[in-house]
Amino acid sequence: MSKQISTILLWLFVINLGISLGAGLYESKITFSEWLVYSAEYEYRWNAEAARQANTGLRFWVFVTTVPLTLLTLANLTAALWWGQDSKCYWWVGAAATALAERIFTFSYFVPTMVKLMSESAFSQSEAVAMALRWGQLNHLRHIFVLVAWLLALKAFSLLGK
């Protein structure tokens, strides 16, 4: 693998992780509150119709993380391992491994859970609320994984010329 290709892969990885982090934080703060609505009258209420209408998984995430970040994570892990033992590679492998852990977490929990939450009356309102609250809480952990991967990738990128 040429150094130029690996540099491009790392560049794309850094950019995609940054977009993913920003979009994830936006979804958590703005969009998720339209799906899990709070009011004093009934506390929390899961609005599956709003989640289905937004359909962020197919309208946005598939184009930003599901396909691109997953492929970039695998390509960057391969490139980082290929380049060997210098200090840049340790940061780079750390970034790719952290992103891989986030991707596994996403595909094993977040995607299937949101698909269930968006389904037609698969759960009672209280079950859906509990599931959505857990999803939202664990989503903060996912943001931490993406942040750490992004910072590690930025560090690797800063060492490219050295």
PEWO-V973333 format. One record per residue. SS is DSSP state (@ for helix, = for strand, . for the rest). PHI is phi in whole degrees, 0 to 359 (NA if undefined). Layout:
# PEWO-V973333
ss = [SS SS]
phi = [PHI PHI]
This chain:
# PEWO-V973333
ss = [. . @ @ @ @ @ @ @ @ @ @ @ @ @ @ @ @ @ @ @ @ @ @ @ @ @ @ @ @ @ @ @ @ @ = = = = . . . = = = = . @ @ @ @ @ @ @ . @ @ @ @ @ @ @ @ @ @ @ . @ @ @ @ @ @ @ @ @ @ @ @ @ @ @ @ . . . @ @ @ @ @ @ @ @ @ @ @ @ @ @ @ @ @ @ @ @ @ @ @ @ @ @ @ @ @ @ @ @ . . . . . . @ @ @ @ @ @ @ @ @ @ @ @ @ @ @ @ @ @ @ @ @ @ @ @ @ @ @ @ @ @ @ @ @ @ . . . .]
phi = [NA 285 296 295 295 294 296 297 299 293 303 299 297 299 296 293 297 297 296 299 296 299 293 295 294 299 298 298 277 257 288 299 290 277 269 251 264 250 213 296 294 233 58 261 218 276 251 297 296 296 295 294 297 292 42 297 300 268 272 224 300 300 272 254 239 308 266 298 293 297 295 295 298 295 295 289 297 297 297 295 290 295 283 101 248 284 298 301 292 296 295 294 297 300 297 293 293 295 295 296 299 295 296 296 301 298 286 270 237 295 296 298 293 293 299 296 296 275 289 291 38 286 225 289 301 293 293 296 297 300 294 292 298 297 302 296 293 292 296 297 296 298 298 296 302 294 300 298 300 296 295 296 294 297 297 301 296 293 265 304 279 262]
